[in-house]
Amino acid sequence: MTPLLSAALLLLTAIATPACSSDDDGVEPPGTIEPTMPGDVTDGPSDPGDVGSEPGDTSQVEFECILDVDCTGERQICVNAECVDGCREDEDCVDDNICTTNVCRNSRCEAITTDRLLPDETPGDCKRPACENGVLIEVASPADLPPRSDDTFCVEPRCQGTTPVQFPNNELCRSDDPLDADNLCVPGQGCVVPEDLPDWVCEPFDPGYLDQEVCGDGQDNNGDGRADGDCPCEFGTVQRCFIGPPNARGVGQCTDGIQQCVNRDNPTWGPCTGGILPSPEVCNGRDNSCNGCVDDLPDCTGVLQCPENQVTQPFREYVLDASAFVDATVESYEWVVIPPANSNAGVPNNPNSPVTSMFMDVSGDYLVSLTVTDDKQDTFGCSWIVSAQGSGLRGELVWDTFGSVDLDLHLALLGTSTRFCDNSSCYYANCRAGRGTGGVNWGYDPSPGEACGRGAGQTCPNPRLDIDNIRGQDPENINVDNPNNGDVFRFMIHKFSGAAPTRPVLSVYCGGGLAAVVGEAPDTVTLTQAGGGCGGQTWRVADVNMIVDPDTGATACTVDILTGSSGGFDVRTSSSEL
């Protein structure tokens, strides 16, 4: 940068930067989340009525440049003396997505996708990685048979969709002799006549596959490893899914996962993630193979009686107590938790203790696994789902530059709110949980204290912002615990401070279930300009239409992804308009 340009920029910055225009004042250490004390506002001035710049006053100056090197943002180039997102050559567009080839066209990075199979690095699991619409998925590989784990001649390794099984093939025990017509194959024993069938043997299991996929049921009907493969969907929406044998869905330990509709230009269902699929049967009090029979093994004397799936609330500490289902002298414990996408929850607090806990930092399904070793050095284990489900409407915001950029989540009640960044909408200045029941008032009753981690007899704001994440790692979230039927809400994301280009992701939950995810690859939004108040860039993400059953109070919703004037996402600059 030339000395003259540098001096001019310093002067412009000094003139254009008002005091107290940012919550990033250097006081907070990295990795902290501000305490939610009454009256404590961190994003902007401390007066709740003064929330930053007036509409149209962005307190920002465009970064002027002469050369590309004058632009500090990732993937920025200098065009007409302004730094804009762009590229000069293909190398400027390289990212870590193995399912896209990025090229530079007309100074813009474009992703070219090619559906293809990828090398299989995990043989014997009945599946292999593949690229579909720019997303990495797993598809069925019928020839990728599992290794034989039963020496009985009539038990065959097979693939049921993407599930490896040891299949008792009764046909290998039968012949033209009428006396053999009803023989059965028993794992570990071989062929037996029906009257000698052991009590622990389960009836033959029909996986239930069809020749063609059935759209709309979230299942892998044809056994190709994809739920609702090649079926149409509405971009951004989410559904429950299951990629095991159709007849195993909801049986025993088998639990649905989640898939979302991706690719805005050509919407298609993405991979089914999470959930629990069939696994080899073990003695733990659960139907692991999802064939309708519990512990169908000879001499089953396990020391575990594994729990069923459980439900709790998000943003809570959840206790895991092995003593509730372990009946043995145990020498060691090992807890493992796989949290939902966008969670920063790591290992449990004491992963080798019989009693431990984990923090449910986001809504969704947490896969909990426990392995114990008894005094005979025998090992037993099981897995189950703990689902964190909030009531009403919940929006959770995460982004890829936690710690260096501050994004803010805003919520408006259409028909009541007049604009963003004032007291008619919910955001950091008037909606934080630490404010008691003050702040924005949309006419809802306050929520019980348990909803925001308070004791019995206390109340929580409704709506409320549980966390205003400035430099921490937890998601910023807004809740409306008891919306009315027909209420329509609008979510907006604002880049408050920080220089790095940032890609936000918003997850919308209704009645405890995930309803939509917006901002994930390949349909990302990059925010580059920051500003106080509603200055800088603001992204109006989606409208949420609430559906509340008048008899039961059960809450659901529909989500409409908003489109901007140019046909893409609705990203604006220096605008507080709804």
N, C-alpha and C positions, 0 to 999 in steps of 0.2 A: 504494500500500500504506500502511496506517495506521502511525504510529510505534509503537503498542503491538504490532501484529502483527510489524513488522520486528524489534523488540527480542526478541520471543519466538522468532522464527526464528533469530536470531543465537545466542541462548542454546542452543537445541536443537541447532544445528549444532555449536557448540563442545563440547557434551556428547557428541554422537553420533559425532564424527569422530575415530577413533583415529589415533595416529601410524603412519606407514608403511602406511596402508591403501590407497594408490593408487600406481600406477607413474607417474602424471602429477604429478611433483613440481616441475615448472618448470625442471628442470636441462637437459633435452634441448632443443636448438633445433628449431623446426618443420622437417619434411621429413627427419628422420633416422630411421635404423633402428639399433637398438642392436647393438653388436658381439656376436658369439656366442662369448664367452670362457668357458672352463670355470668353472663355479660362479657365473656372472653371471646372476642372476635379476632381472628388471625388473618383472614384474607381481606386486607384493606383496613380502613380506619376503624377505630374502636367504637364509634358512635353507630348503633344499629340503623339509624336513619340516614347515615352518610356512608354509602356502600361503595364508593369509588367515583370514577369519572362520570359525568353526566352523559346522556346519550349523544353520540356524535363526537365527544371529546375522548379520544382513545389514549391520550398521553403517550403516543408512540410516534416515532419518526422512522420512515422507511430507510433501511440500510442501503446507502448508496455505494456504488462500486465502479471500478474501472476494469479490473480483470477478475477472472473466476476465483483467483486466490484471495481476493478481498472478501469473499463470502465464506462465513464460518460454519454455516449449517451443512448437515450431511446432504449430499447430492444436490447442491445448489450451484447455479451458474449465474454469471452476470449478463443480464439482458436489458438493454436500454437504461443502464446505470442503476438497475435494481437487481437484488438477489432473489432468484425464483428457483423453485424446484425444477430440476432438469438434468440434462446430460449432454456430453459432447461425443462420446463413443460408447460402444457396447460395454467396455470394461467398467464404465461408471455405474452400470446397472446390476452388477453381480450381487446376488444375495445367497442365503443358505438353503433355499427351497430347491431340492433336487428334482422336483416335478415341473419346473418351469425353465425356459431358456429366455433370458432377458436381453432385449436389444434396444438400442437408442434410435428412435425415429422422430424426426422433427423436434429434436431437443427434449423429447419425453421418453421415459423408460416404458417399454411395453413388454408384457409377459406372454410368451408363446408356450402353449401347453400341448403336449402329445401324450395320449393315453398309451401306456406301455407297462409290461411286466418288468420287475427289477430282479436282480440276482437273489436267490434264496439262500440266506446265511444261517437259517435254523432248520435243518432237515428233520423230518419226522413229526412235524406239527400240523400237517394237513392244510397249510396255507403258505402264501408267499406275498411279499410286498408288491404293490403296483401303484402307478400314477393314474389318476382319473380326474379330469378337469382341473389339473394343477394341484391336486391334493393327494397326499400319501395315504393309501388305504391298504388293507389286507384282503386278499381274495382267496377262495377255496382252491386247493391244489390236490385233486383226488389221487394223483400218483405219489404224493408225498406221504406215504404210509408211516405210521408210528412203528417203532421197534416192537418186536414181540416181547410181552412181559408175562405171558402164561405159556408154559410148555405143553399144555394140553393140546393134542393134535387138532381138535375140533374148534379151538378158539383162534380166530383170525384177527390180525390187526386190520382195522378199516378206518376210513374217514367218513364221518357223518357231517357233511358240510365242512366246516373248519374245526370240528371236534374230533380228536383222536379217540378211538375206542378199541377195546378188545372184545370182539363180537363172537358170542357163542353160536356157531353155525349148526343148527340142528340137522340140516340136510346131510352133513358129513357123517352123522350117526345113523342114517337110515339107508335102507336098501330095498330091493324088490321083495325080500322076505317079509310076509305080513307081520311076523313077530317083531320086526324092527321099525314098523311104520310109524310108531309114536315115540320113538327114542328121543331123548333130549340131551343136549350138550351142557355139561355143568363145568364151569371154570374150576381148574384145579383137580377135577376128578375124571372127566371124560364123559362117555356116553352112559346114560342110565335109562331104565324104563320108568314110566310115570309113577308107578307105585313106590319106587325107591328114591323119588326126588326129595332132597333135603328141604327142611322147612324154611331155610334162609334163602332159597333160590326164588328169584322174582320171575313173574310172567314175562315172556318175550316182549321186548319193547319195539314198537313201530315208530320210527323217527318222524313220519308224517310229511315227508317231502313230496312236492308236486312237480310236474313237468315244466310249469311256467310260474313266473312271479305273479303275486297278487298285490296290486297297488293299494296303499292306504292302511295296511295292517301292521306295518313296522316289523315284518318278519322276513327271514330268508327262506322263502317258500321253495325255491328251486335248488337250494344247496350250493350256490356260487359264492357264499361268504359275504353277501351284501344284503342288507335289509332294504326292501323297496327299491332294488336296483333298477335304474333306468326309468323310474317313475317320476312324474311331474311333482313339483312342490312350490310353495310360496317362499320366496327368498327371505331369509332371516328367521323363519319359523323353526320350531323344535318339536320333535316327537320322541316318545319312548320306542325302543327298538330291541330286537333280540336276534342274534345271528347263530344261535345253536339250533338243534332240531326243533321244528315247530311244535311237536307234541311234548317237548321238554320245557316249553315256556311257562314260567310261573309254577313249576313243579319242583319240590324240594328246595335246594339252595339256589336254583336258577332264577336270576333277577335281571330285569330289563336294564339296558344301558340308555344312552342318549345319542341322537344324531340331529344335526341341523342342516337346513337347506342353504347351500352355498352357491357361489357363482351367480352374481346378480344378472349378468347378461344371458346366462343359460342355466337357470336354477336346477339343481339336482341335489339329491340327498347325499350328504357326506358320510364318512365312516361312522359306524356304531361304536361308541366308546363307553367304557365303564361296564357296570353290571357284573354278573357272575354267570359263567357258562358251565356246562357239565364237566366233571373231572372224575378220575378214578375213585371208586368207593373206598372209604376208610371208616374205621370204627370211631365215630365221633357224635353219634346221635342225630346226624343229618343225612338226607338223601343227596349225596354228592353227585351221583350220576344222573339225577333228575329222571329216573325211570319209574318213580312212584313207590319205591321200596327203600326203607331206611336200614342202613347197615347190613345189606344183603351180601354178607361174607361169612365163611365158616369160622366158628370159634371167635366171634366178635366180642371182645372184652376190653374195649377202649376205656380210657380214663377221662374222656371229655364228653360232655353233653352240650354241644354248641348251641348258642342262642339263635333265635330267629332274627330277622332284620329289625332294626329299631329306628325310631324317629325322635328327633330333638329339634331345638330352634337354632338358627345361625347366631353367630357372634356370642357364643357361650363356651365355657370350659365344660368338657364332657368326660365323665369318669369311666374308666375301663377297669373292671374288677374281675379277675380270673377266678376268685374263690366261689363265684356264683355258679360256675359250671365245670370246675375241675375237681375230681374226686380221686386223689392219689397223693403220694409223697413226691413232690416235685422238686427237682434239683435246679432247674433253670427255666426261665420264661423269656420269650422273645416276641415283642409286639411290633408289628409293621402296619403302617397306615398309608394308603394311597389316596390322597385328597382329590377333589374335583379339579377340573381345569381352572386356571387363573387363581388357584389357592396358593398361599405361601406357607401353609401349615407343613411343618417338617415331621420329624419323628416324634412319637409321644414323649412327654417330659422325662419319664423313667422307663425306657423300653425294655428293661430286664427286671422290672419289679412286678409282683403279682397284682398290684394296684397302681394304676397310673392315670394320666388324663391327656387330653388333646384339646386344642382350641379350634372351634369350628368358625374359621374366619370368613368363609363364604357359604352361600347356600349350595345344596347339591348332595351327591352321594359320596361318602367316605368308605372305602373298602378297608375293613379292619381284619387283620390276620393275627392269630396267636399260635405259637409253637411252644410246646412244653416237653421237657425231657424228665422222665420219672427216675426213681432210684434204681431201676433195672437198666437204665440207659436206653430205654425205648422212647421213641419220639412220636408225638401226636400233634395234630394241628387242625385248624378250621378257619374259615373266613365267613364274614357276614357284612352287611351294609348298614351303616348308620347314616340316615338321611337327615340333613339339616333343612328344615322347612319353616319359613316365616309365614305369617298370616297376611292377608290382603295383598297389596302391591309392594314390591321391593325391586329397586334398581341397584346394580352393583357395577362400579366403574373401576377398571384396571387399565394400566398403560405400560409401555415398554421402556420408559425412562424414569421409573420410580427412583426417587432420591435426588434427581437433578432438575426435574420439571414438575410444576404444580398444576394439575388439572382440577377443575371443579365440576361437580354434577349439580344441575339445576332441574327443578320440576315445577311445571305450571299446571293448574287446574283450569282447563279451557272453559270459558264462560264466567270465570271468577277472577283469575289472574289477568292483569292488564299488560304486563311485559315482564321480561326477565330482569334480574338484578335490582328488583325493588321488593317491598314488603308484601306484594301480592303473590309472589312466587316463593318456593322453598329452596334455600341454598345456605352457604356457610354463614352468612351474616345474621340470619334470623331463624334458623331451623335446627340448630345443633342441639343434641340431646341434653347438654349441660345447661340449657337455658330454662329448664323447668317446663312450664306449660305456656310460656310467653312466645312471642314471635308470630309467625304467620298463622292466621286463623281462617280455616276453611269450613268451620262449623262442625268438625268431627269431635266426638268425646275423647278426652285424654285416654291413653292406654294404661293398663296396669304396669306397675313398676318393674315387673319381671321382664317386660318387653325390651327394656334398655339397661338391664343389669342392676336395677335398684331393688330394694327390699320390699317386702309385703306392706301394703298400706300406702305406698307412694305411687306416683303417676309419672308417665312419660309424655312428652309432646307428641302430637299426632296431627300432621306429619312431622317427621324428624330426620335429621342427618346424624347417624350414629358416629361416623368418623369423617372429619375433614382432613384428609391425608395430604400433608404438605411434603414431608420428607420420609415418611414411613413406607412400609411394604404391604399394608392391608388395604383392601378395596374401599374406596369411598362409596357410601351407600345411602340411599334415601328410602324411607318406608312410609306407607300409608296403611295403617293396620286394619281399618274397617271402612273401606270406600263404599260408596253407594252404587247400586245398580244404575248403569248408564253414565257414570262419571267418565270423563275423557281426560287423560293426563298427557302432557308432552314433556319428554326428556330432552335436555340440552346439555352439551359438554362445552366448557370454556377453558381455553388455555390462559391461565392467569400469569404464570411466570416461568422462566427458563428458556434457554436458547436452543436446545436440541430439538430437531424435528421429532414429533411424538405421535405414536399410533395408539389411540384409545380403543377399548373394547367394552361395550355395554351389554350386560346380561339382565334380562327382565324376567322377574318371577311373579306369578299370580297364584294365590292360594297355595303356596309352597312348591308349585311346579314350575320348571323352567319353560318360559313361553317363547323367548326369542333371544338370539345373540347377534349383535351387529358390530362389525369392525374387524372380524377375524379374517385371516388370509383365505382366499385370494382377494377379498373385498375390503381392503384396508382404507382408512382415511388418515392422512398425515397432516397434523396441525403444526405450523411453523411460527406463527406470530402470536406473541403474548401481550397482555395488557390488563390493567386494573379495571374494576367495574365490569362492563361488557366490552371493553376494548380488546384489541387483538382478534383472534379467530374464535367463532362460536359455531358449533355443529348441532343443528336441530336434528335429533336422531330418529325419534319415533313417537307416534301417538298410541296410547294404550286405552282401549275401550273396555271398561269393567263390566263383567256379567256376574251378578250376585243372586243366588237362588233365594227367593223370598221366604221359603219354608225352612231350609236348612242353614242358610247363610254361607253355603259353599261358594267360593270365589274362583272365577275363571276370567279369561280376557281374550281379546284379539289384539294383535299388534300390527300397526301400519308403519312401514319404513318410509320416512319422508324423502321426497325428491326435490332437488333444487331447481332453479330456473334453467340451468343448462342441461338438465336431465340426469345428473349424477346425484351424489349425496348433497344435502342442504347445508353447505358450509358458507358462512358469511363473515364479514370483517366489520368490527365496530358496530354491532347491531344488538339492541336489546328487545327488538320486536319479537312477538311470539311467532 
